[in-house]
Amino acid sequence: LIGQGVRDYIVKPVSQATLLAKVRSVLDADLPVMEPQARTMQRTGMTPGEYRPMARAAIDSLETLSAELDAALKGRNGRVVRQVADRIREPASWFGAKRVIRALRTVCNSVADRDALEAGDQLMAELADLRAALRIVSERTA
């Protein structure tokens, strides 16, 4: 099926949070990982000289938070997954990372731990993309 263009699958039983996360990921495929640098600077009032250090600080923060999220997911602790996800919101918002923010909402709005854990996996994937994009722009603006 992968050779035929299948990007993802859902395993039964399906929770509402998992289904919504998968549908959103397909819909969000056209969304950029983060907004353009000029838009971020305009929205935040950041100067070009401030952008690069801010991107590096965000990378460091997101690396730490990603490790915490990964540990919570491996420990199957939905409460901690939601707590870490809530702390990811600020650095993701700095750079207009709408895909990460949408994944955060799914995790944070999950009532059941199982739903938070399932949505947390999608959040991990979005965080990896955001960190990679931030690395590129922090090096490019050097």
Buried (B, 14 or more C-beta within 10 A) or exposed (E): EEEEEEEEEEEEEEBEBBEBBBEBBEEBEEBBBBBEBEEBBEEBEBEEEEBBEBBBBBBEBBEEBBEBBBEBBEEEBBEBBBBBBEBBBEBBBBBBBBBBBBBBBBBBBBEEBBBBBBBBBBBBEBBEBBBEBBEEBBEEEE
